Amino acid sequence: MKITKYILLASLALSSASCELLQPDDIINPNVDENTFLQTPNAMFTWVNGANRSFATIIGSYVELTEILSDNYFNNYSESSKVFDFPTILYTDLDVTNLQRYVGTLRETAIQGLEVVAAADAAATDAQRFNLYYIKGFSFLLAGEYFIALPTENGGEVKSWKENLNLAVSTFTEALNYTGDTEEKAFVNTLIARAYYRLGDKANAVQYANKALALSKNFVKQVEYDGNNGVISSIQEYLYGTNFQPLPRLDFLDPKYFQKSSSTEARPICIAKAEEPYLILAEAALADNDMNGARNLMKTLLALVKSRPVETGINDQLEGRYNGGYKEYPNSSEYKVAASSQDELRSGLVLDRQAPNFISIPYISGTSVTEAMIDAPTSIDGLLEVLYLMRQEIFMAEGRRAADLGIRLPVCETEAANTPSAADYLTAQIPSFIPLNQDMDAFQMDKDNKTVVIKYNMNRVIVQNKSTEYVAPFFN
């Protein structure tokens, strides 16, 4: 297994094309204007390094905010958003503005590098162009997965999420022209399959998922952080600390981002991995009423997940699953957890963290699903629910769940004030089947009998609503 990472050592001082929705905190050196920068040796190297740094911090922020939009995590303290958990998503919310700003920053930084910096630097390489094309494509992917609509160019009109996803596909396709590396091609083909999946284009999603697996059946692509040089992800602080608490049946996967070696250790975040093509192919098989094909794919996927590394000896003893927060969580392996009042209690989902115990965490992918659970369902819906549980667990703490729940952000207030076409996109998409008032995170804990019963099994809710336009893209 080759794990591809971006190692970030430098930051970028120059701002790209001006835009009210680009990050406002860029530092401009008055002694270095654009022309001067473009004439410096290795300008493209510096630009790409800075773009990677921005990409890393933005991915961390996306994971932080979108995880609490879902049932994966509850914000048990006052830091970060306290309204996304309800979920309440207003176009006036600063977090909505920042998430939109991040999309614009990635897009414009990549465009500036490809169209201006690369043209000025004779030493620019195809590897650097590939890097920027994939960042540009990722900006459209984030826009298409998380927003109702967003502009696709600086100062442009607002375009639908489908238009953004189609631009992601075309940009990732262009990126393939600049790499001959098998793992990189598997990575990009997976991103194309991901975009087609969200568009509900089963034929193309299956085609590119198969292409990815033909190139590599176990690739992992991560964005790397550098705590010694201040390149950190905000999500690590919240997960390894006591702020964000996982849904009790996901306790065994938390914290995915931990520290063992030092207080500056910064764990990477997976942005693509071979598990995703298998998930796409299995869901497509179920949409075609092929339960045997889906089962075989899910068992192959299960074997891949079991082969992924597990970090042992993690000290999480400061995590009391309460520590003065708003809500107490189970903190002992004695607890059994049911996904809802209609589900059986299961053991092995909650870990012992208190001294003298150390814990083990699968930090690329993990799942509680077994072959017996894959074999048990007798209906498409039953097996689809198991598949969505695998999908939830495999993508845990990677910022993917909110999209699976059909939640989309509105265009932000700043955009609305400057772009007339934004007027129709100022209300968030929160499907009617999404429980409100923090009920996605709700559960009943019996401390005497050591049981936890979660209020809503959201994987079942997804399946029950698979024919709507919001979820399970291959079924509507």
N, C-alpha and C positions, 0 to 999 in steps of 0.2 A: 504494500500500500504506500503510495506516494502522497504525502500531505503537502500541498502547495500553499505557501504563505507569502504575504507581503510584509517585509521588514522595513519599518519606517524610521529613518534617521534624521531627516531634515524637514523643516517646514518652509512654506512658501510665503514670501513677504509681499509679493505683488498681487494686486487684485486683478481679476479678469474683468470682462465687460461689465460696466456699471449696471446695477439693477437693484431696485428697492427691496427685492426679495432675496438678494444674496446675503450671505452672513455679514452682519454689520461690524464684526469685531476684528476684521483684518487690519494688520498694522502696516502702514505705508512708510517706507523709508524715503524721505524727501530727496535724498541724494542718489536714488536709483529710480529713474523713470523707465518706462517700458522699452524705449529704444536702447537705453544703456543695458538693460537686462538681456535683451535679445542678442546683443553683441558679445556677451560674456561667454567664455568657454563652457561647454556642457550645459547650455541653457535648458535643453530638453530634459536632461537628467534631473536637474533641480526642480523643474516644473512637475515632472511626473512624481518625484518624491513627495512634493508638497500636495499633489492631488491625492496620492495614496494616504497621506496623513489625514487629510480632510475626510476621505472616504471612511477611514477607520473610525474616527470619532463620530461621524454621522451614523454609521451602522450601529455603534453602541447606543446612541440616542434613540434610534428607531426601535431597537430591541427593548430598551427600557420602557418606552411609552406605549408600544403596541402590546407588550406582554400584559400590562395591567388593564388594557382594553378588553382582554379575553378572560376566560375562566382559569388560565394557567396560574396567575399570581394575583394576590391581594396586597395593596399597599397598606401596611400595618402601621405606618408612621406618617408624619406630616410632610416629609420631603417628597419631591416629585409630584405628579398630578394626583390630587385627591378626588377628582371628578370623573376621570376616565373609568374608574372602577364601577360607576353606577350602571351603565356608562352614560355620561353626559358629555356631548361633544358639540361645542358652540363655535361658530366661525370667528367669534371674537376672542377665543381662548389663545393665549400666547403660545401654548404648546402646539396648537394647530398651525399658527403662523410659522413657528420654527421648523416644524416638519415639512411644510411647503418650501420654506427658504432653503432647507437642506437639499431638496430635489433640484432647485434652481442652481444652487452652488455647484453641485456635481456636474450638472449638464453644461453650464457655462465654462467651468474650469476645463472640462474635457474638450469642448469645442475650441477654446482659446489655444489649448496645447496642440490640437491637431491642425488647426487652420493657420495659426500665427507662429507659435514657437517652433513647431516642426519645420515650417517653411524657412525659418531663419537659421536653423541649426543644421549644418551639413552632416553632423555626427548623429543625428536622430536615427534611431533604429526601429525596425519592425516590431521588436518586443515592446518598445515604449509606445508605439502607436496602438498595438494590441491592448496594452494596459489602459490607455485612455478611451479606446473604443468600448471596452467592456464597462468602464465607469460611466460613460455616456449612456450606454444601454441600460445600465442599472438605474440611472436616474429615471428613465421612462418606465422601467419595471416597477419601481417604488411608487411612482405616480399612478400607474395602472392598477396596482394591487390595493393601495391604501386610500385613494381619493376617488370621489365621484367624477371629478374633472380637474385638469390643470393646464396651464399654458405649456406649449411644447417648444417655445422659443422666447428669448428675452423680449419683453414688451408685447408679446403676441396675444392672440385671443385664446380664451379657454377652450380646451378640447376634451372630449369625453375620455373616460378611463380606457375604453376600447381602442381609441385612436392612440393613446399613449402606449398601450401594450403592443399594438402593431408597429409602432416606432421602435419599441424595444427589440422586437423580432428582427426588423431590418438592420438595426445597429449592431446587434450581436452577430448577424449574418456577415456584415462587413468586417467585424473583428476577426472572423475565421480566416480572412485573407492574409492576416499578418502573423499567423503562427503555424508551425508545423509540428508542435509538441502534442503528443497524443493525449496527455492528461489535460492540457489546456483546452483542446478541442472537445474532450468529454465534458469539461466544465461548461463551456459555452453552449454546447448542444443541450445540456440539461437546463440552462437558463431559457433557451428557446422553447423547449418542451414545457417549462414552467409557465411561460407567457401564454402559449397556446392552450395549456390546461385551464388557466383562468379565463380565457376567452371562450372556453367550451368547445374548442376545435379539436375533437377527439382524434381525427385522422392524423393531423399534423403533430399533435402532442405525442401520439404513439410512435410516429415516424422518428421524431427527434429523440424520444426516450430510448428507442432501440439503437439509434446511432450512438448515443452517449455510452450505452452499455457495451456496444461492439468495440468501442475505443478503450474503455476501462470499466471493470465491474466492481471496483472498490475505491475510486478516486475520492479525495477530500480536498476542498478548496477553503482556505481560511484566511481571514484578515488578522494580521498580527499586530500586537501592541508593544509598546516600549515604555514600561513604567519608569525606567531610569532617566528617560528624556521627556517625560510628561505626556506621552501618547498613551492615554488610558481610555477604557470604555466605561461609561457611567453605569452600565448594567452590572458590572462586577461588584462595585461598591454596594449596590442595593441587594444583590443576591448573597454575597459572602457575609455581608452584614446582617442585620436583623430587620431591615425595612420591608422587603418583599417576602411574603409567605406563600408557598406553593399550595395549590389545592391538595388536600391530604393524600389523595390517591396518586399524586405525582411527587410525593416527598422523596422517594428513593432516587430521583433524578436531580435533586437540588443539594448543593449549589454547583451548577455546571461550570461556573467560573470561580475558582478558589485560589488560595495562596498557600504554598508549602515552603518555598525556598526563602522568601523575604517579603517585606511589606511593600516592595515595589513590583513584585511579580504580577504580570498582566497576562491573563489567559486569552488565547485567540478565540474568535467567533467563526463558526462554519457558515459560509455563504452559499455553498453548494456541495452536494455529496451524492454518491452513487445510489443511496437509498431512495432518492426522489424519483428517478426513472422507474424503479420497481413499483413505487406507490402509484404512479400515474398509470402504468400498464395494468396493474391489478384493478384499479378503479374502472379503467376502460373495459376490461374483461367483464366486470360485474354489470356495467351498462349494456353489454352485449349478451347478458344472461348466461355467461360462461363461468359458472361457479367453480368447476374443476380447474380451469385455467387460472382463475383468480387465486384459488387455494395454493396451487403450485408456485405462483409468483410470490405470494405472501410467505411461504415457507422458505423460498430462496432468500427473500428479504430478511427473514428472521435469522437465517444462518449468517448473513452479512452483519447484522446488528450484533449478534453474539461474538463475532470475530473482532469487533472494535475494541480498542484498549479501554481499560478501567484503571483509574488512579486510586491507589490504596493509601491508607495511612493519613487521610485528611483530618486535620484537627478542626472540628466544627463545634467545639464544646461551649463556645460563647453563645451559640444559637439555642436559646431556650424555647423557641417557638411561641414566645410571648414577650418577655423582657420589657413589660410596661407598655406594649402596643395596645391597639384597639380590641384585638380579638385573640383568644388563646387557641393554639393549634396542638395536635397530638405530637408528643416528643419521645415515644417509646415504641419499640417493635412489638410490644404486647397488643397494640391497637390493630383491629381489623377494620377495613374500610369498605363501604358499599358505595357504588357510583350513584345510586339513588335508592329510594325506599323500595323500589321494585327489583333491585339487584341484590345478589348474594354478597355477603361479607367476604373479603379477601384478606389474607395475611401477606406479609412480606412487602408491603407498600410504604411502611413508615420505618425509619431507621432509628437506632439508638445513637444519640449524639452526645449524651452527657458523659462527663469523666467517669471512668478512664477510657471510654470508647473512642475509637477513631472510625471513620467511615470510608467507604469506597464508592466512587461515582464514575459512571460511564460518561466520558466528556465529549465524545463525538456523537454517538447514538446509543440509546438504551430503550428497552421496552419490557413491560410486564406480560406481554402476550406470549402464549405458549402454542405449540403445535396443536394441543388438545382444544384450545380456544378457537383455532382456525378451523379445525375439523367439525366442531360442534354445531354451528348454525345450519339450519335446513332451508333458509330463505335468503334471497338476495339482500334484503334489508338487514338481516341478522349478521351476515358476513361483512356487509358494508360498514356496519357499526364497529366491528372489530378492526376493520381497516382504518377507520377514522381514529380509533384509539391508538393504533400504531403510528399513524400520521402525527397525532398530537404529541405522543411521547418522543418520537424520533426528532421532531422539530422543537422540542421543549427549549425555551429560553433562546430561541433564534428569531423571534419576531414574526412567526408565520401564522399563528392561530387566529388572530383577528380577521384575516382575510378569509380563512376557512369558515368563519362564523358569519360572513357576509356584511361585516361592518366597514363602512367607508367614511372618510373624513370629508368635510366641506371645503370649498375654496375659502381662504382666510380673508379677514377683514381688510388687510392692506391691499390685497389683490382686488377685492370688490370695489374699493374706493377708486381704483385706477383703470379697471377693465370692465366696460359695460356688459360684456358677454358672461361675466361671473355671476350676474344677478340670479340666474336660475339654479345656482349650485351652492347656496348658502346654508342648506340644511343637511346635516349628516344623514347617512343611510344606516339606520339601526333597524333591522327587520323586526316585525311585530312579534316574532317568536323568541326574540332575545329577552331573557328575564331582566327586569330593571331593578333599581334600588339595591344594587350590590348582590342580587340573588344568584348571579352566576357563581359567586364565591361562597355561597351560604352552605352551612352544614350543621348537623347536630352532633355534639360530642358527649358521650357518656363515659365519664372518667372512672366510674365504678366498674362498669362492665368492659371498659377499654374498647369501645366501638365508635365509629364515625360513620354517619350516613349523610352523604352529600345531597343537597336539595334537588339539583337538576343534573341528569346525565346528558351533557350537551352533545355528546356524540350521537345519542339517540335522537335528540332534538334535530340535529342536522339531517339525519336519515329520514325522520318523519316529515321534513320539509324539503326533501331533495327535488321535488318537482317545481319548486319556486325558482325565481330568477337569481336568488341570492347565494345559494350554496350548491355543493355537489355539481360542478359545471357540466359533467357529461350526462346528467339526468334531466336537464331542462332545456 
